[in-house]
Amino acid sequence: MRLETPADLPQALAELRGKGVVVDPAQSSSWYFEALDQAGARVGRAEDPCMLPRACKNPVEIEGTKRAHNPRRGGALPVPALVATEGQTNPPDEVEAVSRLEGFREETGR
């Protein structure tokens, strides 16, 4: 297996002539299917076998998620910020929303 830059990808796919390649249609654009077909590769469609293992978290990742969503720390931060925008005709953009959240975090020590 090797990684390719976006510029080198078309040539790398062209080198797969006559080889079997499996592509996940839920995760890949039609460009890959077209490029592989044009290259003469045998294209199979199947779910990415790495999806479930990547979704399974180890104990360290689970603990980090719990800490990040602890209501005393960060999980409850969006609520006051969302309430503050209620009824506004021009709600904040992403940058302003983040700024508000950071301000609330500083005020509350969360």
N, C-alpha and C positions, 0 to 999 in steps of 0.2 A: 504494500500500500504506500502511496506517496501523495502528498498534498500539492495542489497546483494553484498558481495565482489565477485570478479571473482572466487575465490576458492569455494564459497558457492553457486554460481549460478546453477550448474547442479542439486544439491539437491533441491534447491528452485523450479526449473522448474519441477522436478519429482513430487513435491507435488501438481501440478496442474491437476492431473489425474481426468478426468471427467468434468473438468471445461472448459468454453469457454474462449479463449484467442485470442485477435486480434493483429496481427503483421503487421507492414508496410514493405512490401517486398523491397521497395526502400531504406529503412534505416537500414535494418537488414540482417545479413548474413544467409546463409542457415543452419548454425549450430543451430540457434534458432528453425527453423521449424523442423529440425530433432530431436532435444532434446524434443520438445513439442509433436511431433508425438510418439516418443518412450515412453513418459510419459503417453500417453493416453489422452492428452488434445484435445479438439475440437478447431482446429486452423482456424481462419478466417483471410483473407487478406484484409487490407484496409489502406488507407492513414492515416498517423499520424494526428489526429485532432488538435494537438498542433503546427503543422508547421506554419500555417498562423498566429495565434496569436503571436507566437514568432517573426515572421518576421515584424509585425506591430510595429513601433517605437513610443514612447511617445515624447512629446515636448522636454524633456531634452535630450533624445538620439538623436533626430534630430539635435538639436543645437550642440551637441558634434561632430556629423558627419560633420556638416558644418565647424566647427572650425578646425577639423583635416584635411579637404581637402581644406582649404583656400589656394589659390596659394601663398599668401604672407607668409604663415607659412610653411606648410608641403606638400601640394598637388603638388607643382612644384619641390620638391627636387629630385625626381628620374630622371628628365630630364637631368641635367648636369652630373649626375653619369652614365647614360646610354650612353650619347654622348661620355664620356671619354673612354668607353669600345669599341667604334666602331672601327672596323678594327683589334682589338687584336686577336691573335691566341689563347690565353689562357685567356678567360674572368674571372673576379674575382669570387670566391666562395661566398657563402652567408655571411660569417663572414667578408670578405674583403669589400663586397658591403655595408654592414651595417656600417662598419668603415668609408668608403668614405662618406656615407650619413651624419653620425654624424659630420665628419670633415667639410662638406659643411654647415651644420646647425650652427656649431660654427663660421665659417668664416662669414656667412651672418647674424647671429643673428636670424635666423628663427627657 
